Amino acid sequence: MLLVNATLATMGPGQPYGLIPDGVVVIGDGLVQWCGARADLPDKNANDEAHDLGGRLVTPSLIDCHTHVVHGGHRAVEFEMRLQGESYEAIARAGGGIVSTVKATRDSTPEALLHSALTRVDALIAEGVGLVEIKSGYGLNRDTELAMLRAARQVAKERAIRVRTSFLGAHAIPPEYAGRADTYLDEVCLPTLRAAHAEGLVDAVDGFCEGIAFTPDQIERVFRTARDLGLPVKLHAEQLSNIGGTQLAARYGALSADHVEYASDADARALAASSSVAVLLPGAFYTLRETRVPPVDAFREQGVPMAVATDCNPGSSPLTSLLLAMNMACTLFRLTPQEALEGVTCNAAKALGMTDCGVIAAGLRADLAVWDAEHPAELCYRIGFNPLQQRYFGGQIL
């Protein structure tokens, strides 16, 4: 099958966006067999079935590399409290925040967790997302953490989307372990990680390194267990303060350090040396009305790849629009539209350790998004507008 008369934003090297005007994509066996300018189409493909895209823009399917879409309940009341002056940290210390979602998630059935997650995933799919990362972390006990990860795996069976799972048992300290973080790690988090891995439910291991969560030394215990199991790591780091999470992530060769509003120039150098991705989450920045922006200039100077994600979660980023996250990354963090699109394609793939997607190139999956747009910058420029025309998933038209 040929896709012809397309403007290809391959996100490969060369031209900005890897742009190919009047481009052609050859699809076979679920993969991109060839892509390039129509004038260079191999003779052997000249008579293949052709689909004329009418000059539309084609990009790799988008990738949301940081989400918490599996959870119970909502936190609209806390949103109201923040608008009345309460801080995110104060709400968390008073028993709200992550812990309130833990109760709602524990009280949910596995069927309810899956159903609510699918409504959020459907919103992402409708914007051209073909791969999503889903974290646990709202169970904080063995049974619920495993139920969350099973629901995440089930999403990929219910919808035409791929899922990567992250075990986030070190997300918060549950009320029954208040003041006993290390005991929680010993008795719940680490044994549950081993059980989840044994069941094939874990692709990576995450943690929340922050004053209201876990210290670098405690997170390092989790990372050591992940390393023993052969699992890659990533980390919520430097969101509300700088306590050394990014440096820890870099020492362990983390796939990514996420949030990083309070990261320093030294942190940027450490990420560059470890080839880790800085995942920017403007939805949380916006919702919490933060003022400290990530050190984007330092990331650029050091060559740190930057990804962009929704951070879809019930508390700090109830966002299910990756297109809006791209716009926010440009307007709030001053990314260029090219950097934002790289952030949800090639760099997002890197943040998940994926090598078969994120770029339109021969040998990679034919996961493509076709847009009613002329230029890639339109995907960041418009607000509240979805120009997706159609999607290809493993070479199949959806």
Secondary structure, DSSP 8 states (H G I E B T S, - for coil): -EEEEEEEE---SSSGGGEEEEEEEEEETTEEEEEEEGGG--GGGTTS-EEE-TT-EEEE-EEE-S------S--HHHHHHHHTT--HHHHHHTT-THHHHHHHHHTS-HHHHHHHHHHHHHHHHTTTEEEEEEE--S--SHHHHHHHHHHHHHHHHHSS-EEEEEEEEET---GGGTT-HHHHIIIIIHHHHHHHHHTT--SEEEEEESTTSB-HHHHHHHHHHHHHHT--BEEEESSSS-SSHHHHHHHTT-SEEEE-TT--HHHHHHHHHHT-EEEE-HHHHHHTT------HHHHHHHT--EEE-----SSS-----HHHHHHHHHHHH---HHHHHHHTTHHHHHHTT--SSSS--TTSB--EEEES-SSTTHHHH-SS---EEEEEETTEE-
